[in-house]
Amino acid sequence: MMPNPELANATRRGTVENVSEMPTTEKLQSAWVKGKERLVQGEKRFEHYVVEHPVKSVLIAVGAGLTVGWLLGRKR
């Protein structure tokens, strides 16, 4: 199900006054659009951080990988 472009544009502009008055499918579509926008913003922030701090990013990834490997590899 693809979001309604008109609803998405209205939501971005803030012209939808009361979400509770919208039909359920439009609420879902609005939530889908907002969630997708937040994901894209988060991805951009993540990429910016990695570009600005490459060594720190690699060390964090290595540390996380070692920790997960140690937790999964230990005998119970």
C-alpha positions as CSV (number, residue, x, y, z in Angstrom):
1,M,0.0,0.0,0.0
2,M,1.6,3.3,-1.1
3,P,0.8,6.5,0.8
4,N,-1.4,9.1,-0.8
5,P,0.9,11.8,-2.2
6,E,-1.7,14.6,-1.5
7,L,-2.0,13.5,2.1
8,A,1.7,13.3,2.5
9,N,2.2,16.8,1.1
10,A,-0.6,18.1,3.4
11,T,1.0,16.4,6.4
12,R,4.4,17.9,5.6
13,R,2.9,21.4,5.2
14,G,1.0,20.9,8.5
15,T,-2.4,21.5,6.9
16,V,-4.0,18.4,8.4
17,E,-5.6,20.0,11.4
18,N,-6.8,17.0,13.5
19,V,-5.4,13.6,12.8
20,S,-8.3,12.0,14.8
21,E,-10.7,13.3,12.1
22,M,-8.9,11.5,9.3
23,P,-10.1,8.0,8.2
24,T,-8.0,5.1,9.5
25,T,-6.2,4.4,6.2
26,E,-5.2,8.0,6.0
27,K,-3.8,7.8,9.5
28,L,-1.8,4.8,8.5
29,Q,-0.5,6.5,5.4
30,S,0.4,9.6,7.4
31,A,2.3,7.5,10.0
32,W,4.0,5.6,7.1
33,V,5.2,8.9,5.5
34,K,6.4,10.3,8.9
35,G,8.2,7.1,9.8
36,K,9.9,7.0,6.4
37,E,11.0,10.6,6.7
38,R,12.4,10.0,10.2
39,L,14.3,6.9,8.9
40,V,15.9,8.9,6.1
41,Q,16.9,11.7,8.5
42,G,18.4,9.1,10.9
43,E,20.3,7.6,8.0
44,K,21.7,11.0,7.0
45,R,22.8,11.7,10.6
46,F,24.5,8.3,10.8
47,E,26.3,8.8,7.5
48,H,27.4,12.2,8.6
49,Y,28.8,10.9,11.9
50,V,30.7,8.1,10.2
51,V,32.2,10.5,7.7
52,E,33.2,12.9,10.5
53,H,34.6,10.2,12.8
54,P,35.8,7.2,10.7
55,V,38.3,5.7,13.2
56,K,35.9,6.0,16.1
57,S,33.1,4.4,14.0
58,V,35.3,1.5,13.0
59,L,36.4,0.9,16.6
60,I,32.8,1.0,17.8
61,A,31.8,-1.6,15.2
62,V,34.8,-3.8,16.1
63,G,34.0,-3.6,19.8
64,A,30.3,-4.4,19.1
65,G,31.3,-7.3,16.9
66,L,33.7,-8.8,19.5
67,T,31.1,-8.4,22.2
68,V,28.4,-10.1,20.2
69,G,30.8,-12.9,19.2
70,W,31.9,-13.4,22.8
71,L,28.3,-13.6,24.0
72,L,27.2,-16.0,21.3
73,G,30.4,-18.1,21.5
74,R,30.5,-18.8,25.2
75,K,29.3,-22.2,26.4
76,R,26.2,-22.2,28.6
